[in-house]
Amino acid sequence: MEQLSEHIGYLNTPLGIIKIEANKEAIIALNFTSLNDFELKQLHPTDNILIKEAKQELVAYFDRKLFSFHVPLAPKGTEFQKRVWKELTEISYGVTNTYKDISLKLDSPQSVRAVGTANGANPIPIIIPCHRVIGADGSMVGYSGGLWRKQFLLGLEGARSLKLF
């Protein structure tokens, strides 16, 4: 069943403006946009209670007052991707795991690359904390929003020092 966005909201954050999409039951997408404040004011968002809840939680997260999200999520993906994304939600605030760590938790040690691909396809970054996954050597590898955002998020959470590249 296709998950259509029935509602769209926008939030200005330290990482730029984020677009949040929801259906009647859950948040289905969160994307970094290239909008500026002026362009944002021209839009007519269709917020619903779930988008408002996501915005409140994101604001609290960026203010270091929220350490885990509770808004309902319904990311669209394959069964394997959903298993990976579920595992990502189990990584605690300020903690990092490697792609190999995730593959071992899924009882699929040969799926390191598939875990990386699923991590990169995460449709709800920040809330599903794919930024907490790093390379085996401690390097910050890949982030759909750009490595500078990943570095910011890990710094916000007080994660241990990481190699930039």
Helices and strands as residue ranges (DSSP letters): E 7-13, E 16-22, E 27-32, H 37-42, H 49-62, H 79-88, E 97-98, H 99-105, H 112-120, G 130-132, E 133-134, H 147-156
